[in-house]
């Protein structure tokens, strides 16, 4: 009876090109929109997870290994698996539905989320979110 | 022996409560609609048959845990659950959104 598909919830994308990837809900549209009349949410997820960093790595190598590639997508609720984890990264100002309208806006939004994800990864918090789901 | 007798009595009471919900309340039958009802926080109680596939059972339980909704594991398979709902088809899981005149929601979560 509690709504759980709320912003900052970590979810796993189940279908499509990004199946198996973890994402975070930025905005949810319970009623849908006029051209997408189903429950959906705007998610920002990880396209390419950061690699495992070991103590032996040089600074240059750590920087290269800690790179995260992101995607932004509108996904149907049915194609998501919610988890009990949350990720509070403030992406509301960066990612919005009109960022998906044109290619350059999308690229700019993805670049900004990439920066925020990478700095969150470097602090070592939310480790579950940045590990690949094995299946 | 006493335990077996007790479960028979509570089993009948669940059946009678379910019949009352079917008559007077709102419910949905089936996996897809159960998940839908949990997502939009309309479901108040979820009942799962005992021969539900374990992956599906744990998925529904996880959703219900996130939504803070009680799950009742029905003492019977999907054929029995369908009959208990008064339907002529099998029902593996169902979600009760409005119990109507029944007290199934108040009495069930203590039972489980």
gemmi code that builds the backbone of each chain (N, CA, C; Angstrom):
import gemmi

chains = {
    "A": [
        ("UNK", (0.824, -1.206, 0.000), (0.000, 0.000, 0.000), (0.854, 1.250, 0.000)),
        ("UNK", (2.138, 1.029, -0.006), (3.042, 2.177, -0.057), (3.551, 2.281, -1.476)),
        ("UNK", (3.574, 3.481, -1.987), (4.106, 3.660, -3.325), (5.618, 3.516, -3.248)),
        ("UNK", (6.187, 2.661, -4.090), (7.634, 2.502, -4.001), (8.361, 2.909, -5.269)),
        ("UNK", (7.609, 3.215, -6.343), (8.299, 3.636, -7.575), (8.434, 5.146, -7.531)),
        ("UNK", (9.347, 5.574, -6.656), (9.492, 7.010, -6.428), (10.884, 7.429, -6.893)),
        ("UNK", (11.084, 8.730, -7.065), (12.421, 9.186, -7.447), (13.481, 8.723, -6.451)),
        ("UNK", (14.673, 8.466, -6.954), (15.838, 7.987, -6.215), (15.816, 6.504, -5.920)),
        ("UNK", (14.806, 5.791, -6.410), (14.802, 4.340, -6.176), (15.696, 3.663, -7.207)),
        ("UNK", (16.476, 2.699, -6.766), (17.295, 1.936, -7.698), (16.441, 0.818, -8.273)),
        ("UNK", (16.508, 0.668, -9.598), (15.728, -0.371, -10.257), (16.647, -1.104, -11.216)),
        ("UNK", (16.164, -2.220, -11.700), (16.899, -2.980, -12.703), (16.036, -3.019, -13.946)),
        ("UNK", (16.616, -2.663, -15.073), (15.874, -2.675, -16.327), (15.793, -4.121, -16.810)),
        ("UNK", (14.606, -4.556, -17.201), (14.418, -5.961, -17.528), (14.383, -6.239, -19.013)),
        ("UNK", (13.972, -5.253, -19.816), (13.786, -5.524, -21.233), (14.533, -4.486, -22.044)),
        ("UNK", (14.768, -4.848, -23.276), (15.363, -3.884, -24.191), (16.876, -4.021, -24.221)),
        ("UNK", (17.469, -3.057, -24.855), (18.914, -3.066, -25.036), (19.644, -3.018, -23.701)),
        ("UNK", (19.036, -2.364, -22.699), (19.692, -2.180, -21.408), (19.228, -3.202, -20.390)),
        ("UNK", (18.749, -4.347, -20.850), (18.257, -5.352, -19.908), (19.389, -5.794, -18.998)),
        ("UNK", (19.113, -5.889, -17.711), (20.119, -6.308, -16.757), (20.914, -5.170, -16.165)),
        ("UNK", (20.662, -3.943, -16.611), (21.430, -2.805, -16.099), (20.696, -2.157, -14.950)),
        ("UNK", (21.468, -1.599, -14.030), (20.850, -0.901, -12.908), (20.632, 0.559, -13.277)),
        ("UNK", (19.547, 1.093, -12.740), (19.201, 2.473, -13.055), (18.575, 3.095, -11.827)),
        ("UNK", (18.453, 4.409, -11.863), (17.813, 5.115, -10.765), (16.652, 5.920, -11.345)),
        ("UNK", (15.533, 5.906, -10.651), (14.343, 6.630, -11.122), (14.543, 8.106, -10.841)),
        ("UNK", (14.327, 8.911, -11.865), (14.432, 10.349, -11.682), (13.051, 10.970, -11.569)),
        ("UNK", (12.155, 10.535, -12.444), (10.810, 11.086, -12.385), (9.863, 9.974, -12.798)),
        ("UNK", (8.755, 9.850, -12.103), (7.813, 8.790, -12.454), (6.498, 9.404, -12.896)),
        ("UNK", (5.923, 8.799, -13.925), (4.626, 9.241, -14.435), (3.663, 8.098, -14.238)),
        ("UNK", (2.896, 8.157, -13.153), (2.017, 7.028, -12.862), (0.928, 6.874, -13.893)),
        ("UNK", (0.361, 7.982, -14.299), (-0.748, 7.898, -15.249), (-0.249, 7.862, -16.676)),
        ("UNK", (1.014, 8.087, -16.908), (1.497, 8.116, -18.278), (1.262, 9.474, -18.893)),
        ("UNK", (1.586, 9.575, -20.162), (1.354, 10.822, -20.876), (0.407, 10.531, -22.020)),
        ("UNK", (0.101, 11.557, -22.797), (-0.880, 11.367, -23.859), (-0.370, 10.404, -24.926)),
        ("UNK", (0.925, 10.529, -25.270), (1.398, 9.614, -26.315), (1.965, 8.335, -25.746)),
        ("UNK", (2.067, 8.211, -24.424), (2.482, 6.954, -23.804), (1.536, 6.701, -22.652)),
        ("UNK", (0.373, 6.125, -22.935), (-0.674, 6.052, -21.911), (-0.494, 4.909, -20.931)),
        ("UNK", (0.711, 4.722, -20.415), (0.927, 3.681, -19.424), (1.869, 4.231, -18.368)),
        ("UNK", (1.912, 3.546, -17.228), (2.791, 3.984, -16.158), (4.235, 3.836, -16.585)),
        ("UNK", (5.018, 4.877, -16.435), (6.399, 4.857, -16.913), (7.230, 5.738, -16.006)),
        ("UNK", (8.532, 5.634, -16.133), (9.364, 6.567, -15.409), (10.621, 6.860, -16.210)),
        ("UNK", (11.155, 8.011, -15.918), (12.389, 8.462, -16.532), (13.523, 7.946, -15.662)),
        ("UNK", (14.383, 7.143, -16.246), (15.475, 6.582, -15.456), (16.802, 6.987, -16.075)),
        ("UNK", (17.797, 7.050, -15.204), (19.173, 7.234, -15.649), (19.930, 6.014, -15.168)),
        ("UNK", (20.546, 5.314, -16.095), (21.185, 4.075, -15.710), (22.594, 3.991, -16.208)),
        ("UNK", (23.198, 2.855, -15.914), (24.591, 2.644, -16.263), (24.659, 1.766, -17.496)),
        ("UNK", (25.272, 2.313, -18.546), (25.422, 1.523, -19.771), (26.651, 0.628, -19.651)),
        ("UNK", (27.723, 1.212, -19.112), (28.955, 0.434, -18.964), (29.448, 0.633, -17.549)),
        ("UNK", (29.537, -0.462, -16.797), (29.922, -0.359, -15.399), (31.398, -0.039, -15.279)),
        ("UNK", (31.801, 0.586, -14.173), (33.233, 0.807, -13.968), (33.925, -0.508, -13.657)),
        ("UNK", (35.158, -0.650, -14.110), (35.883, -1.908, -13.885), (36.385, -1.975, -12.464)),
        ("UNK", (36.905, -3.157, -12.108), (37.399, -3.351, -10.756), (38.746, -2.660, -10.622)),
        ("UNK", (38.875, -1.845, -9.584), (40.113, -1.098, -9.357), (40.901, -1.811, -8.264)),
        ("UNK", (42.180, -2.110, -8.512), (43.016, -2.762, -7.496), (44.062, -1.792, -7.001)),
        ("UNK", (44.648, -2.165, -5.858), (45.606, -1.252, -5.207), (46.824, -0.997, -6.079)),
        ("UNK", (47.153, -1.973, -6.914), (48.365, -1.861, -7.720), (48.246, -0.812, -8.814)),
        ("UNK", (47.019, -0.397, -9.121), (46.828, 0.464, -10.280), (47.411, 1.853, -10.059)),
        ("UNK", (47.976, 2.389, -11.129), (48.467, 3.762, -11.059), (47.284, 4.711, -11.114)),
        ("UNK", (47.545, 5.971, -10.858), (46.466, 6.958, -10.835), (45.794, 7.049, -12.188)),
        ("UNK", (46.615, 6.952, -13.238), (46.049, 7.040, -14.588), (45.123, 5.862, -14.854)),
        ("UNK", (45.564, 4.685, -14.381), (44.758, 3.487, -14.641), (43.469, 3.515, -13.844)),
        ("UNK", (43.550, 3.999, -12.578), (42.336, 4.088, -11.764), (41.337, 5.009, -12.424)),
        ("UNK", (41.847, 6.125, -12.940), (40.942, 7.075, -13.590), (40.266, 6.421, -14.793)),
        ("UNK", (41.046, 5.639, -15.535), (40.470, 5.006, -16.726), (39.459, 3.936, -16.332)),
        ("UNK", (39.787, 3.195, -15.241), (38.912, 2.088, -14.860), (37.632, 2.582, -14.205)),
        ("UNK", (37.647, 3.795, -13.639), (36.476, 4.269, -12.908), (35.486, 4.983, -13.794)),
        ("UNK", (35.615, 4.827, -15.088), (34.693, 5.537, -15.978), (33.375, 4.809, -16.035)),
        ("UNK", (32.315, 5.591, -16.098), (30.958, 5.060, -16.134), (30.289, 5.618, -17.374)),
        ("UNK", (29.609, 4.766, -18.103), (28.859, 5.271, -19.260), (27.378, 5.182, -18.924)),
        ("UNK", (26.623, 6.230, -19.207), (25.239, 6.316, -18.736), (24.244, 6.304, -19.875)),
        ("UNK", (23.015, 6.008, -19.522), (21.931, 6.172, -20.476), (20.758, 6.798, -19.739)),
        ("UNK", (19.928, 7.481, -20.524), (18.707, 8.075, -19.983), (17.561, 7.543, -20.819)),
        ("UNK", (16.507, 7.099, -20.149), (15.452, 6.432, -20.913), (14.133, 6.570, -20.189)),
        ("UNK", (13.064, 6.560, -20.964), (11.715, 6.450, -20.414), (11.330, 4.979, -20.494)),
        ("UNK", (11.070, 4.355, -19.351), (10.805, 2.923, -19.329), (9.439, 2.664, -18.712)),
        ("UNK", (8.730, 1.703, -19.297), (7.456, 1.252, -18.741), (7.706, 0.584, -17.386)),
        ("UNK", (6.790, 0.752, -16.449), (6.939, 0.118, -15.139), (7.074, -1.388, -15.254)),
        ("UNK", (6.394, -1.940, -16.264), (6.416, -3.396, -16.405), (7.794, -3.922, -16.758)),
        ("UNK", (8.636, -3.060, -17.288), (9.955, -3.496, -17.710), (11.020, -3.136, -16.696)),
        ("UNK", (10.607, -2.912, -15.464), (11.554, -2.585, -14.415), (11.364, -3.550, -13.267)),
        ("UNK", (12.441, -3.846, -12.562), (12.328, -4.609, -11.321), (12.782, -3.677, -10.211)),
        ("UNK", (11.891, -3.241, -9.322), (12.329, -2.338, -8.260), (13.153, -3.102, -7.236)),
        ("UNK", (14.044, -2.393, -6.564), (14.855, -3.023, -5.530), (14.649, -2.254, -4.237)),
        ("UNK", (15.254, -2.766, -3.180), (15.101, -2.056, -1.914), (16.144, -0.954, -1.754)),
        ("UNK", (17.005, -0.778, -2.753), (18.082, 0.203, -2.639), (17.645, 1.554, -3.191)),
        ("UNK", (18.275, 2.608, -2.674), (18.041, 3.936, -3.232), (19.386, 4.563, -3.540)),
        ("UNK", (19.345, 5.553, -4.401), (20.563, 6.261, -4.774), (20.184, 7.727, -4.805)),
        ("UNK", (20.593, 8.486, -3.767), (20.183, 9.894, -3.843), (21.260, 10.715, -4.483)),
        ("UNK", (21.163, 10.788, -5.789), (21.981, 11.684, -6.591), (21.011, 12.672, -7.203)),
        ("UNK", (21.293, 13.924, -7.076), (20.352, 14.921, -7.538), (20.504, 15.101, -9.034)),
        ("UNK", (19.594, 14.499, -9.786), (19.682, 14.604, -11.240), (18.464, 15.293, -11.815)),
        ("UNK", (17.606, 15.848, -10.935), (16.342, 16.395, -11.434), (16.583, 17.583, -12.350)),
        ("UNK", (17.616, 18.379, -12.034), (17.821, 19.576, -12.843), (18.459, 19.235, -14.176)),
        ("UNK", (19.178, 18.113, -14.199), (19.911, 17.772, -15.410), (19.045, 16.988, -16.386)),
        ("UNK", (18.345, 16.006, -15.839), (17.615, 15.084, -16.697), (16.140, 15.416, -16.642)),
        ("UNK", (15.545, 15.604, -17.788), (14.105, 15.833, -17.837), (13.594, 15.259, -19.150)),
        ("UNK", (12.298, 15.259, -19.309), (11.724, 14.637, -20.496), (12.131, 15.395, -21.746)),
        ("UNK", (12.266, 16.725, -21.663), (12.634, 17.435, -22.895), (14.101, 17.257, -23.225)),
        ("UNK", (14.878, 16.682, -22.272), (16.257, 16.345, -22.623), (16.289, 15.199, -23.621)),
        ("UNK", (15.183, 14.444, -23.708), (15.159, 13.312, -24.627), (14.706, 13.705, -26.016)),
        ("UNK", (14.339, 14.973, -26.190), (13.745, 15.328, -27.480), (14.779, 15.374, -28.585)),
        ("UNK", (15.921, 15.996, -28.293), (16.896, 16.124, -29.382), (18.199, 15.452, -28.985)),
        ("UNK", (18.967, 15.099, -29.990), (20.175, 14.310, -29.770), (21.176, 15.059, -28.914)),
        ("UNK", (21.367, 16.377, -29.196), (22.427, 17.085, -28.478), (22.036, 17.320, -27.030)),
        ("UNK", (20.714, 17.516, -26.779), (20.282, 17.674, -25.380), (20.499, 16.374, -24.623)),
        ("UNK", (20.243, 15.269, -25.323), (20.396, 13.955, -24.677), (21.862, 13.722, -24.331)),
        ("UNK", (22.737, 14.048, -25.279), (24.166, 13.838, -25.046), (24.649, 14.702, -23.896)),
        ("UNK", (24.167, 15.949, -23.852), (24.587, 16.841, -22.772), (24.112, 16.323, -21.430)),
        ("UNK", (22.862, 15.836, -21.375), (22.332, 15.311, -20.112), (23.102, 14.067, -19.698)),
        ("UNK", (23.414, 13.216, -20.685), (24.140, 11.992, -20.349), (25.533, 12.312, -19.815)),
        ("UNK", (26.145, 13.345, -20.392), (27.487, 13.733, -19.926), (27.442, 14.198, -18.486)),
        ("UNK", (26.402, 14.953, -18.151), (26.299, 15.474, -16.798), (26.018, 14.348, -15.802)),
        ("UNK", (25.145, 13.393, -16.183), (24.882, 12.279, -15.265), (26.118, 11.412, -15.135)),
        ("UNK", (26.897, 11.301, -16.209), (28.131, 10.518, -16.143), (29.060, 11.117, -15.105)),
        ("UNK", (29.152, 12.470, -15.123), (30.029, 13.127, -14.155), (29.549, 12.867, -12.732)),
        ("UNK", (28.217, 12.970, -12.524), (27.704, 12.786, -11.164), (27.855, 11.348, -10.701)),
        ("UNK", (27.613, 10.394, -11.597), (27.769, 8.996, -11.228), (29.214, 8.691, -10.889)),
        ("UNK", (30.122, 9.253, -11.699), (31.533, 8.940, -11.452), (31.980, 9.487, -10.114)),
        ("UNK", (31.530, 10.692, -9.764), (31.996, 11.225, -8.481), (31.370, 10.450, -7.339)),
        ("UNK", (30.142, 9.936, -7.538), (29.551, 9.117, -6.492), (30.285, 7.786, -6.366)),
        ("UNK", (30.702, 7.232, -7.506), (31.433, 5.962, -7.464), (32.751, 6.134, -6.741)),
        ("UNK", (33.409, 7.283, -6.969), (34.726, 7.483, -6.372), (34.649, 7.627, -4.875)),
        ("UNK", (33.498, 8.107, -4.341), (33.420, 8.207, -2.887), (33.250, 6.839, -2.243)),
        ("UNK", (32.907, 5.809, -3.038), (32.789, 4.480, -2.455), (31.433, 4.186, -1.852)),
        ("UNK", (30.484, 5.125, -1.962), (29.142, 4.867, -1.442), (28.320, 4.172, -2.513)),
        ("UNK", (27.189, 3.613, -2.139), (26.279, 2.943, -3.081), (27.003, 1.911, -3.922)),
        ("UNK", (27.815, 1.086, -3.245), (28.645, 0.164, -4.009), (27.800, -0.824, -4.792)),
        ("UNK", (26.633, -1.175, -4.241), (25.797, -2.149, -4.941), (25.402, -1.629, -6.308)),
        ("UNK", (25.110, -0.327, -6.392), (24.602, 0.229, -7.636), (25.637, 0.130, -8.739)),
        ("UNK", (26.928, 0.233, -8.376), (27.951, 0.273, -9.420), (28.571, -1.075, -9.709)),
        ("UNK", (28.032, -2.126, -9.097), (28.528, -3.460, -9.450), (27.573, -4.080, -10.439)),
        ("UNK", (28.171, -4.810, -11.373), (27.378, -5.423, -12.443), (26.533, -6.527, -11.846)),
        ("UNK", (25.309, -6.656, -12.333), (24.438, -7.727, -11.879), (24.794, -8.992, -12.646)),
        ("UNK", (25.194, -10.040, -11.914), (25.639, -11.257, -12.585), (24.454, -12.168, -12.855)),
        ("UNK", (24.257, -12.541, -14.095), (23.200, -13.502, -14.416), (23.520, -14.236, -15.692)),
    ],
    "B": [
        ("UNK", (-2.333, -33.833, 15.798), (-3.743, -34.045, 15.471), (-4.527, -32.765, 15.693)),
        ("UNK", (-4.214, -32.133, 16.804), (-4.954, -30.891, 17.096), (-4.571, -29.835, 16.069)),
        ("UNK", (-3.308, -29.830, 15.694), (-2.869, -28.802, 14.735), (-3.567, -29.010, 13.402)),
        ("UNK", (-3.726, -30.272, 12.995), (-4.353, -30.540, 11.698), (-5.780, -30.043, 11.716)),
        ("UNK", (-6.466, -30.266, 12.844), (-7.859, -29.842, 12.927), (-7.942, -28.333, 12.855)),
        ("UNK", (-6.981, -27.666, 13.539), (-7.036, -26.201, 13.575), (-6.857, -25.648, 12.168)),
        ("UNK", (-5.942, -26.237, 11.395), (-5.697, -25.670, 10.054), (-6.913, -25.867, 9.178)),
        ("UNK", (-7.679, -26.968, 9.409), (-8.852, -27.182, 8.559), (-9.856, -26.081, 8.823)),
        ("UNK", (-10.000, -25.711, 10.129), (-11.000, -24.706, 10.451), (-10.610, -23.350, 9.874)),
        ("UNK", (-9.314, -22.973, 10.038), (-8.896, -21.672, 9.513), (-8.942, -21.671, 7.988)),
        ("UNK", (-8.693, -22.840, 7.403), (-8.745, -22.937, 5.948), (-10.151, -22.647, 5.459)),
        ("UNK", (-11.134, -23.193, 6.161), (-12.516, -22.931, 5.733), (-12.852, -21.468, 5.914)),
        ("UNK", (-12.308, -20.872, 7.005), (-12.647, -19.473, 7.235), (-12.045, -18.594, 6.149)),
        ("UNK", (-10.828, -18.958, 5.679), (-10.244, -18.172, 4.588), (-11.123, -18.280, 3.361)),
        ("UNK", (-11.604, -19.510, 3.101), (-12.454, -19.698, 1.927), (-13.722, -18.871, 2.013)),
        ("UNK", (-14.319, -18.849, 3.209), (-15.579, -18.100, 3.330), (-15.314, -16.605, 3.197)),
        ("UNK", (-14.150, -16.168, 3.756), (-13.824, -14.739, 3.634), (-13.562, -14.372, 2.189)),
        ("UNK", (-12.887, -15.275, 1.477), (-12.625, -15.015, 0.053), (-13.928, -14.936, -0.725)),
        ("UNK", (-14.870, -15.819, -0.390), (-16.151, -15.808, -1.109), (-16.848, -14.476, -0.900)),
        ("UNK", (-16.743, -13.948, 0.333), (-17.382, -12.664, 0.614), (-16.715, -11.539, -0.166)),
        ("UNK", (-15.384, -11.619, -0.298), (-14.667, -10.599, -1.078), (-15.089, -10.677, -2.535)),
        ("UNK", (-15.228, -11.910, -3.048), (-15.634, -12.051, -4.450), (-16.983, -11.423, -4.689)),
        ("UNK", (-17.843, -11.526, -3.655), (-19.197, -11.008, -3.833), (-19.244, -9.503, -3.674)),
        ("UNK", (-18.535, -8.974, -2.661), (-18.760, -7.582, -2.303), (-17.558, -6.675, -2.486)),
        ("UNK", (-16.385, -7.242, -2.754), (-15.204, -6.401, -2.790), (-14.644, -6.278, -4.181)),
        ("UNK", (-13.447, -5.644, -4.237), (-12.763, -5.536, -5.510), (-11.455, -6.301, -5.420)),
        ("UNK", (-11.138, -7.013, -6.489), (-9.980, -7.896, -6.474), (-9.475, -8.023, -7.905)),
        ("UNK", (-8.244, -8.507, -8.061), (-7.800, -8.902, -9.399), (-7.154, -10.267, -9.295)),
        ("UNK", (-7.291, -11.027, -10.348), (-6.736, -12.363, -10.390), (-5.624, -12.395, -11.423)),
        ("UNK", (-4.531, -13.046, -11.070), (-3.493, -13.252, -12.072), (-2.254, -12.420, -11.796)),
        ("UNK", (-1.125, -12.980, -12.231), (0.196, -12.432, -11.910), (0.378, -11.009, -12.395)),
        ("UNK", (0.015, -10.753, -13.655), (0.272, -9.425, -14.207), (-0.492, -8.354, -13.453)),
        ("UNK", (-1.778, -8.625, -13.201), (-2.571, -7.594, -12.537), (-2.198, -7.466, -11.069)),
        ("UNK", (-1.721, -8.578, -10.463), (-1.279, -8.473, -9.065), (-0.102, -7.505, -8.970)),
        ("UNK", (0.862, -7.650, -9.890), (2.005, -6.729, -9.875), (1.556, -5.303, -10.135)),
        ("UNK", (0.596, -5.135, -11.057), (0.084, -3.796, -11.357), (-0.534, -3.175, -10.119)),
        ("UNK", (-1.322, -3.982, -9.395), (-1.998, -3.443, -8.222), (-0.999, -3.092, -7.137)),
        ("UNK", (0.112, -3.832, -7.074), (1.122, -3.501, -6.076), (1.877, -2.250, -6.470)),
        ("UNK", (2.122, -2.077, -7.777), (2.859, -0.897, -8.228), (2.101, 0.374, -7.969)),
        ("UNK", (0.763, 0.383, -8.230), (0.023, 1.623, -8.020), (-0.614, 1.659, -6.640)),
        ("UNK", (-0.101, 0.813, -5.736), (-0.474, 0.812, -4.316), (-1.976, 0.686, -4.103)),
        ("UNK", (-2.659, -0.081, -4.986), (-4.081, -0.309, -4.774), (-4.306, -1.607, -3.999)),
        ("UNK", (-3.398, -2.564, -4.139), (-3.578, -3.855, -3.495), (-3.387, -3.760, -1.999)),
        ("UNK", (-4.216, -4.512, -1.263), (-4.096, -4.497, 0.186), (-3.685, -5.851, 0.738)),
        ("UNK", (-3.974, -6.917, 0.003), (-3.567, -8.246, 0.440), (-3.344, -9.071, -0.803)),
        ("UNK", (-2.303, -9.895, -0.752), (-1.985, -10.743, -1.894), (-2.065, -12.185, -1.422)),
        ("UNK", (-2.719, -13.026, -2.187), (-2.834, -14.444, -1.840), (-2.167, -15.239, -2.947)),
        ("UNK", (-1.271, -16.144, -2.555), (-0.512, -16.934, -3.531), (-0.812, -18.414, -3.298)),
        ("UNK", (-1.050, -19.147, -4.380), (-1.292, -20.585, -4.268), (0.014, -21.296, -3.930)),
        ("UNK", (-0.088, -22.537, -3.436), (1.133, -23.191, -2.971), (1.951, -23.809, -4.092)),
        ("UNK", (1.373, -23.964, -5.309), (2.179, -24.509, -6.396), (2.630, -23.416, -7.355)),
        ("UNK", (2.646, -22.200, -6.844), (3.167, -21.103, -7.651), (4.668, -21.326, -7.844)),
        ("UNK", (5.209, -21.096, -9.050), (6.643, -21.298, -9.259), (7.453, -20.445, -8.299)),
        ("UNK", (8.530, -20.998, -7.728), (9.215, -20.289, -6.646), (9.771, -18.932, -7.051)),
        ("UNK", (10.209, -18.793, -8.317), (10.723, -17.485, -8.743), (9.618, -16.449, -8.738)),
        ("UNK", (8.445, -16.845, -9.252), (7.324, -15.914, -9.293), (6.859, -15.589, -7.883)),
        ("UNK", (6.872, -16.632, -7.015), (6.435, -16.409, -5.633), (7.345, -15.398, -4.951)),
        ("UNK", (8.677, -15.570, -5.125), (9.572, -14.632, -4.448), (9.486, -13.248, -5.053)),
        ("UNK", (9.181, -13.170, -6.373), (9.050, -11.846, -6.974), (7.856, -11.108, -6.385)),
        ("UNK", (6.722, -11.822, -6.254), (5.534, -11.183, -5.690), (5.787, -10.807, -4.240)),
        ("UNK", (6.478, -11.688, -3.502), (6.761, -11.366, -2.100), (7.660, -10.142, -1.990)),
        ("UNK", (8.609, -10.005, -2.910), (9.507, -8.847, -2.869), (8.749, -7.564, -3.136)),
        ("UNK", (7.892, -7.592, -4.171), (7.070, -6.412, -4.455), (6.208, -6.060, -3.256)),
        ("UNK", (5.626, -7.117, -2.625), (4.755, -6.858, -1.482), (5.552, -6.313, -0.305)),
        ("UNK", (6.787, -6.760, -0.159), (7.646, -6.219, 0.897), (7.916, -4.736, 0.661)),
        ("UNK", (8.174, -4.361, -0.613), (8.411, -2.958, -0.920), (7.163, -2.122, -0.686)),
        ("UNK", (6.000, -2.701, -1.004), (4.750, -1.955, -0.877), (4.165, -2.065, 0.515)),
        ("UNK", (4.790, -2.860, 1.389), (4.315, -3.095, 2.758), (2.891, -3.656, 2.734)),
        ("UNK", (2.712, -4.681, 1.932), (1.414, -5.341, 1.803), (1.580, -6.770, 2.278)),
        ("UNK", (0.568, -7.290, 2.962), (0.653, -8.650, 3.466), (0.494, -9.669, 2.356)),
        ("UNK", (1.183, -10.795, 2.527), (1.066, -11.894, 1.574), (0.548, -13.105, 2.332)),
        ("UNK", (-0.466, -13.747, 1.788), (-0.971, -14.958, 2.427), (-0.696, -16.129, 1.513)),
        ("UNK", (-0.041, -17.152, 2.029), (0.216, -18.349, 1.237), (-0.958, -19.286, 1.434)),
        ("UNK", (-1.734, -19.405, 0.380), (-2.955, -20.195, 0.468), (-2.615, -21.664, 0.587)),
        ("UNK", (-3.367, -22.345, 1.417), (-3.122, -23.757, 1.654), (-3.858, -24.574, 0.591)),
        ("UNK", (-3.336, -24.555, -0.617), (-3.993, -25.253, -1.712), (-3.336, -24.816, -2.992)),
        ("UNK", (-3.543, -25.553, -4.062), (-2.874, -25.184, -5.310), (-3.763, -24.235, -6.113)),
        ("UNK", (-3.326, -23.939, -7.327), (-4.043, -22.921, -8.086), (-5.449, -23.374, -8.482)),
        ("UNK", (-5.613, -24.683, -8.614), (-6.961, -25.197, -8.912), (-7.876, -24.893, -7.731)),
        ("UNK", (-7.379, -25.187, -6.505), (-8.196, -24.960, -5.308), (-8.486, -23.483, -5.113)),
        ("UNK", (-7.464, -22.653, -5.394), (-7.666, -21.214, -5.204), (-8.697, -20.699, -6.193)),
        ("UNK", (-8.668, -21.236, -7.433), (-9.680, -20.830, -8.410), (-11.069, -21.220, -7.962)),
        ("UNK", (-11.173, -22.431, -7.409), (-12.477, -22.871, -6.916), (-12.928, -22.021, -5.747)),
        ("UNK", (-11.971, -21.657, -4.880), (-12.330, -20.837, -3.723), (-12.829, -19.476, -4.156)),
        ("UNK", (-12.317, -18.991, -5.316), (-12.798, -17.709, -5.827), (-14.092, -17.855, -6.596)),
        ("UNK", (-14.566, -19.083, -6.715), (-15.799, -19.285, -7.456), (-15.616, -19.280, -8.954)),
        ("UNK", (-14.376, -19.464, -9.411), (-14.113, -19.429, -10.843), (-13.873, -20.838, -11.359)),
        ("UNK", (-14.045, -20.988, -12.668), (-13.835, -22.303, -13.272), (-12.459, -22.416, -13.897)),
        ("UNK", (-11.549, -21.493, -13.547), (-10.184, -21.570, -14.061), (-9.214, -21.539, -12.880)),
        ("UNK", (-7.939, -21.796, -13.188), (-6.930, -21.819, -12.124), (-6.496, -20.395, -11.803)),
        ("UNK", (-6.263, -20.147, -10.527), (-5.807, -18.830, -10.103), (-4.553, -19.027, -9.271)),
        ("UNK", (-3.430, -18.510, -9.738), (-2.182, -18.736, -9.020), (-1.958, -17.662, -7.958)),
        ("UNK", (-2.357, -16.447, -8.267), (-2.200, -15.387, -7.298), (-3.310, -14.381, -7.509)),
        ("UNK", (-3.707, -13.773, -6.421), (-4.743, -12.759, -6.536), (-4.443, -11.641, -5.559)),
        ("UNK", (-5.006, -10.479, -5.870), (-4.761, -9.316, -5.046), (-6.108, -8.715, -4.687)),
        ("UNK", (-6.275, -8.404, -3.406), (-7.540, -7.829, -2.945), (-7.336, -6.343, -2.782)),
        ("UNK", (-8.140, -5.557, -3.501), (-7.979, -4.113, -3.440), (-8.966, -3.468, -2.494)),
        ("UNK", (-10.176, -4.050, -2.419), (-11.163, -3.514, -1.508), (-11.916, -4.703, -0.940)),
        ("UNK", (-11.815, -4.954, 0.365), (-12.402, -6.179, 0.887), (-13.922, -6.177, 0.977)),
        ("UNK", (-14.565, -5.015, 0.776), (-16.029, -5.016, 0.850), (-16.486, -5.267, 2.272)),
        ("UNK", (-17.341, -6.281, 2.432), (-17.863, -6.565, 3.766), (-16.975, -7.516, 4.543)),
        ("UNK", (-15.959, -8.059, 3.886), (-15.174, -9.100, 4.526), (-14.147, -8.505, 5.473)),
        ("UNK", (-13.730, -9.307, 6.446), (-12.689, -8.846, 7.370), (-11.379, -9.553, 7.086)),
        ("UNK", (-11.196, -9.953, 5.821), (-10.037, -10.789, 5.486), (-8.736, -10.054, 5.750)),
        ("UNK", (-8.740, -8.740, 5.546), (-7.484, -8.006, 5.704), (-7.158, -7.829, 7.168)),
        ("UNK", (-8.186, -7.667, 7.980), (-7.906, -7.447, 9.402), (-7.490, -8.750, 10.072)),
        ("UNK", (-8.016, -9.856, 9.613), (-7.726, -11.109, 10.311), (-6.554, -11.850, 9.691)),
        ("UNK", (-6.235, -11.590, 8.420), (-5.217, -12.403, 7.761), (-3.778, -12.104, 8.180)),
        ("UNK", (-3.318, -10.849, 8.111), (-1.890, -10.608, 8.352), (-1.387, -11.155, 9.675)),
        ("UNK", (-2.215, -11.301, 10.670), (-1.772, -11.962, 11.884), (-1.586, -13.446, 11.658)),
        ("UNK", (-2.389, -13.994, 10.781), (-2.411, -15.426, 10.513), (-1.222, -15.876, 9.696)),
        ("UNK", (-1.144, -15.308, 8.475), (-0.111, -15.611, 7.475), (-0.002, -17.095, 7.206)),
    ],
}
model = gemmi.Model(1)
for chain_id, residues in chains.items():
    chain = gemmi.Chain(chain_id)
    for i, (resn, *xyz) in enumerate(residues, 1):
        res = gemmi.Residue()
        res.name, res.seqid = resn, gemmi.SeqId(i, " ")
        for name, pos in zip(("N", "CA", "C"), xyz):
            atom = gemmi.Atom()
            atom.name, atom.element = name, gemmi.Element(name[0])
            atom.pos, atom.b_iso = gemmi.Position(*pos), 0.0
            res.add_atom(atom)
        chain.add_residue(res)
    model.add_chain(chain)
structure = gemmi.Structure()
structure.add_model(model)
structure.setup_entities()
